[in-house]
């Protein structure tokens, strides 16, 4: 069960090798989390992540989960929920893709879209139903500022996150009053492996900062969390810029 | 039923309601059932489903003791008959859903008072046993269960058992947070009174040591005793306090005009706190100002002041939904006890709270007397401090974890009826009879019919 500060005792991470997710898991283990399920494609990296979290004192299990295989989600995630209550699901899988390459290769672009959006719709709905029958729990969805307004530089990724973001908001409304809390997290540029080759954007942040913001959002039962918080204002302004101006911005 | 439940149509089509405790933190959804007869209660227990059920009274437990996510919550306030009063012998037989408020209404005109009352009259008799509540008279009268002669308990197997003091089932149920079964009826021994007024002595203490010295030296002279502490005071005035102590006023203490109707029970209620209060109403500044005023408003010393029962015992009941002043983030109440001889631990904790500047306007210190046999009953002989803190205070969770460590190291414990955040690992150290409780539950309720968010969170 969550405590008065919204901190979970059990955590299911979808996208078990995500740096942001693991930073969040580490932070939550330092608080109340004792049981962690890391779901992802079986790999040495997944096992290594599990080992690291075990070293912090948590009881960690790994689960073979593939975002690109929605037909398996019900069975795979159902097994996790059958083992006991999950107080928080962190939906953190996602592909950044390579915009230039993906524009030339629609198949690769579709893979980004299917992972970030279709996979999340499927896994999100499976988890939402399970949380609802528990009568409690948080579903924390890793969206991105890139979903707030599509940019020339990464509109394939951005559009998939836009879809995910809209889906998660709607799901949050559908679950309002059921005891289940849906929180959309919109980080800006986060310094991780995924962004290692990219030029750093303004207001860049770290996985640890995202983890801190998630903990704060859980306590406040927030519906939307921006990391860093200043992005809320920046994006509110950018969202309303005329297209012609927006297009010319060096972002 | 407390207004801290919020019915919402549910996409599964089941009639689920989100439920919180009085602190309004950690809402979860459950099927709310309100039995009106013992048969309906038995049926509700039988049909509560895979995630079990938990009885709930008036929702005054601060934490998650009367919530059951995804399962059933049995609102017992529909079972509210007072069956029999023995006005000569001083006992009452009533349903578990009867509130202490209702008992006062019917008993005071007959010259009887409830044996123990907490800071609110709006608790049910069943809840009073489940939390084994204590009051300002604990150092004299012990906790509520000491005055219970018998109760009927609906257990997980559908049986109704008569439970009397001195049996394991009694000791597991008194303080057992509703997890042994549903209490249906209770027989309580009452306290005789000549009037419905209290004779109250008030004095101020300049700091914590002064306060503890006064309490230790003179508490035995008063049936009721409590000290309000200003936890925002620092330096030399750390722990400054106002003591209010007294007893039921005898008839001859009343002025002539009041002797005509000495047993009338009058209460007054202000308008309820509104639903939408801004976050952050209770800051260090506003609470600091309140505390300053409250301390200086109290007389340095005054003896024999006549006060109504409601003013002496239940001042906050005058403001319905006062818990809303903490805004939508809610609040946590932290109540712990450390035994006599552990005064240094108490001093350290009070100093830490003061230094941290927790905005708490409700902080209460009192002395407990002998404990009662309930396995998970909270009171042990010693000092108990209770304080309310807004849940949104940054870093509060980690800070309270540190206080828990101090409390546990000193052999003390926190009160489960108020808890919403204890680290489960500390529970066994705080409640040494936890294993017996678990064993009895495993035998009596092998399928975990009686389950609550509290029991899931702490592994009770």
Interface residues (C-beta under 8 A of the other chain):
Chain A: X1 X2 X3 X4 X5 X6 X7 X9 X31 X32 X85 X132 X133 X134 X135 X136 X174 X175 X176 X177 X178 X179 X180 X219 X220
Chain B: X6 X8 X9 X10 X11 X12 X16 X18 X23 X25 X26 X27 X28 X29 X30 X51 X63 X64 X68 X69 X70 X71 X329 X330 X332 X391 X392 X396 X397 X398 X420 X421 X423 X424 X453 X456 X457
